[in-house]
Amino acid sequence: MNRFMVIIMKTGFAVLFLAVFAVILALGCAAAFGVPAGIMVSVFGLAVKLFRAEFIVTSLSAETMLFGGLAAAFGAAFCGIAAVELGFVISGAYLRVRKRCDVLLGWKPL
């Protein structure tokens, strides 16, 4: 019975890990692409506002580009922070599952 419980717990953790890994990958990609894109839009907004760069064709106003780009960059940075936090959570869950499985098998936990 104990070996069956260990197999169930490890399988459940493997499924949970794969799901969390997919979320971490998505959040990391959002941060990797969102921060530079937001900063680039902000720089374009600053160029339109300060230097009257008419070659940048957009339907947005300069202020919207500036502050919207900064908001997007900060939002993407929070996606990166969330990915790191999820990594800490899943590693803590792994340690708890491993300790519980060791107890069920009769081994001394670390």
C-alpha positions, 0 to 999 in steps of 0.5 A: 500500500505504501509503495502505491501511495509513493507512486501516486504522489510522485506521479501527481507531482510530475503532472503538477511540475509539468503544468507549472513549468509550462506556466513558468515558460510562458511567464518568462517568455512574456517578460523576455519579450515584453520588457524590451518591447515596452521600453521601445514603445516608450522611446518612440513616444519620447521621440515623437514628443520631444523631437517631433519625429514624424516618421514614426506613424502611429494612431496613438498619441505620444503620451499614450506611447510613453506611459503605455510602453512603461506600463507594459514594461513594468507589467512584463517585469512582474511576469518575470517575478511571478515566474521566479516565485513559482519556481520557489513554490514548486521546489518547496512542493518537491521537498515536501513530497520527497520527505513524505515519500521517504517516510512512507517507505520507512527511510529516514528523512533528510 
